[in-house]
């Protein structure tokens, strides 16, 4: 293996394991957390606040 691949790829490998570390620390891989926090069902026609903010950004006055 050429050393250049290791030099170029090392930051990505470190970032990958660093991300896994924080995801594990925040409890992303705990299966029990999914049962304790049921997901809220939203109505399809209901507008969320994020959609309105995006509309305000993209709709400009003439």
C-alpha positions in Angstrom: 0.0 0.0 0.0 1.3 3.4 -0.9 1.8 5.8 1.9 0.0 8.6 0.0 -3.3 6.8 0.3 -2.9 6.6 4.0 -2.0 10.3 4.2 -5.0 11.4 2.1 -7.4 8.9 3.7 -6.4 9.3 7.4 -8.5 12.5 8.1 -11.6 10.7 6.7 -11.0 7.6 8.7 -10.5 9.7 11.9 -13.6 11.7 11.2 -15.6 8.5 10.7 -14.6 7.0 14.0 -15.0 10.3 15.8 -18.6 10.5 14.4 -19.3 6.9 15.6 -17.9 7.9 19.0 -20.3 10.8 19.4 -23.3 8.9 18.1 -22.7 6.1 20.6 -22.2 8.7 23.4 -25.5 10.4 22.5 -27.3 7.1 22.5 -28.0 6.7 18.8 -27.4 2.9 19.0 -29.5 2.2 22.1 -32.5 0.1 21.0 -34.3 0.9 24.2 -34.4 4.6 23.4 -36.6 4.0 20.4 -39.3 2.3 22.6 -39.3 5.1 25.2 -39.8 7.9 22.6 -42.6 7.0 20.2 -42.5 9.1 17.0 -45.2 11.7 16.6 -47.4 11.2 13.6 -48.1 14.3 11.7 -51.0 15.1 9.4 -50.1 15.4 5.8 -51.9 18.7 5.3 -50.4 20.2 8.5 -47.8 22.9 7.7 -44.7 22.8 9.9 -42.9 26.0 10.9 -39.9 25.0 8.9 -41.9 24.9 5.7 -43.1 28.5 6.4 -39.6 29.7 7.0 -38.5 28.2 3.7 -41.4 29.9 2.0 -40.4 33.2 3.5 -36.8 32.8 2.2 -37.7 31.8 -1.4 -40.8 34.0 -1.9 -39.7 37.6 -2.5 -41.7 40.7 -3.1 -41.7 42.3 -6.5 
